[in-house]
Structures are given as structure tokens and as C-alpha cells.
């Protein structure tokens, strides 16, 4: 599986609609604490918009809704693994990525044959209070050596300025949350991400 370098993670369908026309191709819809009717409506809006622009939509947590609404990729945290029915997920052809924070979680994830593995937070993050300390670039590199051909997603505290270090450490994809969410002009900030990514990989 080939992952886009820029991986937008957001709860905002309006932000998705704003960034799709300028080229975002990989999006995780991560919504917490929303009523079921509103949740379904937001998921379907995001799905329709992503299909229109040829972008891949990944739904966070709600694997049963993914089955119901025709979303073909989900992201699962460690707490979701015990509740997820992987037979149903696989039989439906749904791909899935899994969050990891330590070696035991990594080994659990690898036994489930995920389509990607995420490690975070790489740097300190202000998005939410985390029980995990920043993982750092050396751990990111160790994860990549361990998982080899499975795509590795870095998340947590990523900024344009940190792109070269994170890619060099082994990340295949950079999950961007706060840096876009708090930008006064998300489109300009996304374009800055793209310029820096191209500069690093070319």
C-alpha cells in the first residue's frame, strides 16, 4: 500500500471541503461526542466530497458505521481493537490502520496485519492531554525497522519545519492535526506542507 505523505486528520467536514479542491488526497475523519444522526450526516458528506475529488477517506473508530455507510478504510485505536470484529471488517474488504505507543501495542497490531501502523505523539502536542510522553524520532526509526514494508504514519506535534526530520526517521506518511486546525489560512498552510514535502523527497 502506498500512503500519501500528507495525511489530514480532522473532525471538520467544512475543513475537508476547503482543502479537497487544492489537492488533499488522504483524510481521516475523527469525530468524538456527536449524536448518531449528526455523525451519520457528517460521515456521508465527507464520503461524497472525497469521492468527488478522488481522495481516500479513513473513518476513525466507527467500523460498524463504515460497514453500514460504505467507507472502505478505518483507523482503530488500541481501545477499539477488543471491540472490533475483524472477520466482518476483512470480509467487507475494509482496510484499517492501527495506533501504537509502545512495543506491546506494536506487537498486538502486527498480529492483526494492518494496512498501516501509526506511532505518536512524536512531538509534544497541545491537541489533547496524552498519557504518553513524546515518542521521538529515534523510536520512529526503530518502529520502521521493525515493521519494514508496512506503511508507518507519524502523528503528534508535526509542523512544516519538522517534515525533514520525520521523513528521514522513517515515516511514510505525516498525520497533520493541530498545525492545520489552528492555521489562520489552512489552504496556505497546506500549500506550505506540500512545498516542503516535495523539497525533501525530490
Secondary structure, 3 states (H helix, E strand, C coil): CCCCCEEEEECCHHHHHHHHCCCCCEEEECCCCCCHHHHHHHHHHHHHHHHHHCCEEEEECCHHHHHHHCCCEEEECHHHHCCCCHHHHHHCCCEEEEEECCHHHHHHHHCCCCCEEEEECCCCCCCCCCCCCCCHHHHHHHHHHHHCCCEEEEECCCCHHHHHHHHHHCCCEEEECHHHHCCCCHHHHHHHHHHHHHHHHC
